[in-house]
Amino acid sequence: MGRTRSRDTEHPQARLDHGGISSIIPSEFTSGFELIVDGTPQSHVDLDDPTHLHFEYIVRMGAVIDQLAPGALTAVHLGAGALTIPRYIEATRPGSRQQVIELEAPLAQLVREHLPLPKGAPIRIRIGDAREGVAKLPSALRAQCDLVVSDVYSGAQTPAHLTSVEFYRELAQLLSTGGVLLVNVADGPGLAFARRQAATIAHVLPEIGILADTQVLKGRRFGNLVIAASATPLPTEWLPRILAAGPHPAKIAQGAEVDAFIQGARIVTDVDAVASPRPDASLFLR
């Protein structure tokens, strides 16, 4: 997520099924383009260099993906926006088999037309609700995915039905032995939502790492936390050093630090699930 923008009519646009507007505009601060949905940047894509990851939390997802075993991956992406991570995987691990589930057909078409995927890339886009789409995936994908990414937002909030223990059990069934789940969680001071999400995911996949800016991880400001989870130990040997470097320093919390983070947090179920907190509009102004 980033700054808000005024509605733009000079660049490619599409009206979404929910009534909002998506548009693609040149990035103001770096090379490439941004996908804007209802005034909020959702994705950044550099067609000339798909390994250029601009948004901070996407950089952290990329760092985890880089630690996975070498070679092509089998991956499922829920809510991929302008397909930044699928493009990154195709560039760094050619031949990876990737499935994308996107709710908005007009958005997917806008991206296909104006930010085309590499020719021949084995990336399939399926239209539909993320949870319903997971249930409809080919049975051959069960227990075969090296990576599942959940980064679904309706506006600036993750829908409630994509936050429950029942949902995460469905995602875990896709993972191979050693497969990794990445979840983008946005939360603010106190981190009540993020703590419950971490506790819920840990109930399903016990090996947990939380990647975030230090101030966000301490609950001092609103921001994105990436939860990485697996049934087996995460490949994080080099992550602390990688995350500490670069223009957006971050850390990874694991072990006792995660235990302290989720202590007392209740597991989310379908019965009591709520959408992620809505950020204050001022967050996107800069």
Secondary structure, DSSP 4 states (H G I P E B T S, - for coil): --------SSS-EEE-TTS-EEEEEE-SSSSSEEEEETTEEEEEE-TT-TT---SHHHHHHHHHHHHSPSS--EEEEES-TTTHHHHHHHHHSTT-EEEEEES-HHHHHHHHHHSPPPTT--EEEEES-HHHHHHHS-GGGTTTEEEEEE---BTTB--GGGSSHHHHHHHHTTEEEEEEEEEEEEE-TT-HHHHHHHHHHHHHS-EEEEEE-HHHHTTSS-EEEEEEEESS----TTHHHHHHSSSS--EEEETHHHHHHHTTPPPP-TTT--PPPPPPGGGG--
